[in-house]
Amino acid sequence: MSDCKISVIIPVYNSADYLCECLDSLISQTFNDFEVICIDDGSTDKSKEILEEYSNKDIRFNVFSQENSGPAVARNNAIDKAIGEYILFLDSDDWLKSDTLEKLYSTACSNSSELVLFNAIEHYKDNITRERIYHIHADETTDFDEFSFDYNNNINLVMNGYHIVCTKLHKRSFINENNIRFKRYGQFEDIYFHIKSMICAKRISYNPEIFYHYRRTQEDSRQNTTISTDKSFVLFSIFDEVEELLEEYELSQKLHINFIRFKVNETYNIFNNIKKEYTDELYKITYDEFNKMNLNNKDILRLPLNHQIFYKSIIQSSDYLQYEKLLKKNKILTEFKGYARKLKNKIMQQ
């Protein structure tokens, strides 16, 4: 196959139940100039058979196999094989709106984009959905067909937004020139790739439509099981990598508060999902990390209120049990202070 406009990269591991819906969403695209690179990551179900069936019917579908190594390795291998002008990442249990590739490519061409951001919708059980929208600094008159920016104009998108790589169209030459690849963490591999690409991109565009459908109905999904166990502790290694990245690009000071918010927020999410048997170890790691941060009062006050309480409760405790008690106490105290302020303001206005 000669060069094409878009390479769609799909890492596949035991996705037989959902894979056809994913692949059919590509066949039904209103845009035809694309290839699909499917990396079977050592599946033990019928995923590979399904992939080969689609490959035999449509020359745009290319199937490769590897020993089970995780999506980071699969995606990196696919990037090296890609021939498209742009790359789109798609997970094997998700699917795309039928005009996704056509409209994203149009946006990219209109703005000579290195990245195009777009929106997603998450599908949960019982027909519950949640939209995941990028919060772009733009007004109602903005013509997104003629709109581009870099991280300076939307600085919160670097670390304090949506870290998923599947909701971005990436220019392949941009990825290769900046040596942007997935780190082999085993979990949360999107985070580093997202942050580096957002820092490096000089021309980022945005299409405000919802194109990506993200399946969240599987209770035993890799994401759900990871965040509740000690596998989630790899995030602390990712923090170190991101800190080194900021130093490399001389952005440590400029993105100081963003990095603090990112680190506290991601740790807070783990605490809210971790299983009981891992709480003591998580507390110890977090205590050490937060003490190394050594935040001053000004930095702490720039955190969201619930993160301020979380941070203070960690560093003021000596173990997880004391942390739980102090967290509850601090929440009650904060609520009381808030009520007292409202009452005082009300009395003064009378």
N, C-alpha and C positions, 0 to 999 in steps of 0.2 A: 504493500500500500504506500502511495506517495504521501508527501506531507499533507496534513489536514489542518483545519482551524482549531479544533479542540480535542484534547486527549482526556477521556474520563477514566479515572483510576479507581478501581474497586478492590480492596482487600477482602478476601472471602474465607471465612472459617465457620463451618457447620451452620450455614444459613439456609438450608434447603427449604425450610418452611416459608421463607419470605423472599427468596432470591428471584423467583419469576416475576413478582410484582416490581422489584427493583429493575430488572433487565427490560421488562416490557415498557417501563416508563421511558427508557432510552429509545427503544424501537419506535415509540409513538411520537418522538420529537418532531416538531415542525422544521427543524434544522437538520440537514443530512451530512454535512462535512465534518464528521467526527470519527474518532476511533475509541474503542473501549478496551482497556487493559485490565483484565481480571487476574489477580494473583491468588491462586488457591493456596492457603496457608496450612497445608497438611490436614484438610478436612477429613473427618471419619464418617460423615453422613453422605448423602447423595449430591452434595454441592458441586463436586467436580463433574459429575455426569450431566447435571443441568447446564453448567458452563459450556461443556463440549457440545451439547445439543444446540445451544444458541450460536456457538462459533461455527458449527457446520452449516447453519442456515444463513448466517450473515457474516460476510468477510470483514466487517468492521469490528467484530468481537475477537479479541486475542486472549488466549488462555495460557497462563504459565503456572508452574507449580514450584513450591518450595517446602522444605521441612518446616514444621510449626515454629515460627519465630516471632510472631506478633505483627500487628498492623504497621508499626514503624518500619520494619525491615521490608515488608511487602510494598509499602508505598515508595520507599527509596528505590527499590528495584524497578518499580514501574516508572518512576521519574526518569531513570536512566534509559528506559526503553521507549519513552514517549517521543512522538514526532509532531505533536500538535503545537500550534502557535501558543495556545493557552492550555492550562491544566485545570481540571475540576475534579475534586475528590468526592466520592460518593460511597457511603457505607452500604453493605450488602443487604441490610434489612430496612433501608430507607428508600424513598422514591422521589422523583422530580415531577414538577408540573410540565405539561407537554410543550410549552413554548419557552422553557428555561434556557436552553442553549442559544436559541435564536436571539432572544432579547438580551442576554448577557453579552454575547459577542457583539451585538450592535452597540451596547453601552461602552464596551471596551474600545471598539474602533472609533467611536465618536470622541473619545477622550484620550486616545493613545495610552490606555491604562496599563499599569503594572499589576494592580489589584482591582477587582470589582467586588464590593461587598453587596450582599443581598440578604433577604430575611427568610426565616423558617417558621414552621409551626410544628409543635410537638404533640404527638397523639398518645394519650394515656388510655387506660381501661375505662369502660362505661362511657365512651364517646367524649371524654374530657380532653380538651385541647388547651394549649398555651402558646401564644405567639412569642417568638424571639426576634425582637426588632432592634436593629442598630440605631443608637441615638446619635444622629449626625447633626452637627451644628450647621443648620441651613434654615432659611425662612420659607414661607409658603409660596413665594414667587420663584424659587430656585428651579431652573431647568436642569434636571439631572443628566440630560443628554449632552450638556455642556458644562459639566461641573466636576472638578477634581481637586484634591487636597493632599497634604501629607500629614504626618502625625501631629505636627505643631498646631494644626487647626482643629484637631479632634483628639487631644492628648489622652483623654480617658479611654479611648479605644485600644490603646497599647496594652494595658494590663488590667483595666478595671471594667472591661466590657465582656463581650462574648468571644471565648477563645477557640471556638470550633473552626477548623480549617475547611469543612465542607460547605460553609456559607460564604466562600470567596472563590472567585475565578482568578487564577494566577498566571501571569505571563511566564512561559517556560524559560525564556532567555533571562528574565529577571531572577528567577529562582537559581539558575545555574551560575550566573555572573556573581551573585552574592553568596554562593555555596550554602544555600538554605536547604537543610535536610532534617529529617526527623531523628531525634535522639532515641536511642534504644533503651528507654526507661522501663518498658513493659506496661506502663499505665500512664495516662495523662500526656501522651506524646504530642498532642495538639498544641499544648501551651507554649513550648519553646519555639516551635515552628511559626506559630501565630505572632508571637512577640517580635521575633527577628524580622519577619516579613513586613510587619507594620512599621518598624523602625527604618528599614532600608528603603521602602517604597517612596518614590518621589511623586508619583501620580496614582492616587487612589480614587476610585469612582464609587458611586453608590446607585444601585437600582432599588427603589423602595418596595418593589413587589415581593410577595411571599412565593418563593419557588421550591423550597426544600421541605420535604415532609419527613419528619424525624420520628421513628417509631420508639415509643417508650413503654410499651405494654409488657415487656418481658421482665419479670421480677428477678430472674437469674442472669440478667445481662451483665456483661463484663463491667460496665460502669457502676451498676448497682452493687455488685459484689465487692468491687475494689474499694469503694469509698467507706465500706463498713468494716474492713479488715486492716491488718497491718500492711497490706499491699499499698494502701494509700500513703504510707509514710515516705514513699519515693518523692512526694511533693517537696520534702525538705531538701532533697538533692537538686530538684528542679529550681528551687529558690536560689541555691548557690550558683547554678549555671546561669540563671537570669541575671544575677548580680554581677557575675563576670562579664556577661554580654553588655550590660550597661556601662561597665568600666571600659570595655574595649571600644565602645562608640562614644566615650566621654559624655555619658548622659546620666551619671550617677546623681549629680546634684539637681539637674533639670527635672528628672523623674523621681526624685527622692520620695515625695509624699505619695506618688502613684505606686511605687514599689512597696512602701509600708502598707498602704491600703490593700494591695494585692496579696501580700504575705499574710496579713491578719485575717482577711476575708476568706482566703482559701483554707487556712487552718481552722477558722471558725466553722466552716462547712464540714470539715472532717469531724470535729467534736460533736456536731449535731447528728452525725450519721454512724459513728463508730459503735461497734458492739462492745458490750460490757467487759469482755475478757482482754480488750486491748487498751482500756482507758488509762491504766497506770503508766504503761510505756509511752503512750501518746502524751500524757501530761509531762513526763520527764523530758521528752524531746522538745516539746513546746516551751517549757520553762527555760531550758537552755537557749533556745532560739530567741525568745523574747528578751531575755536578759542581755544577749549579745547585741540586740537592736538598740538597747539603751535609749529609748525615746524620751525626749524632754516633754514638758507639759504642753508646749505649743504643738508638737507633732501629735500627741495623743488627742488633743482637742479637735484636730482636723480629721479624725476618724469619725465614722458614723457612731451614734450614741451606743448602740448595742455592741459595737466593736471596742469602744472605749471601756465599757464594763467588762467585756471578755478579757481584754489585755491586762487591765488592772487586777482582775481576779486571779489570773495566772501568776503574775509576778509577785503577788502578795501572799501566795499560798506556798505550803511546803509539800503537799501531796494532792492527789486527785480528790480525795474526800473533803479536804479543807477547801479546795477550789470550788467544789459544788456548793458547799455551805456559803462561801463568800460570794459566789456568783448570785445566789438567791438573795442574800442580804443586800448586795449592791443594787440589784434590780429594784427591790422594794424601796431602798433609800432614794434611788433616782426617781422613781414614780412619785414618792412623797414630796421630793423637792419640786418636781414639776407641778404637782397639785398645789403646793404652797405658793409658787410663783403665779399661777393662774388666779388663785384666790386673792393674793395681794393686788394684782393688776385690776381685778374686778372691784375691789374695795376702793382703790385709788380713783377709779373712773366714776364712782358714785358721787 
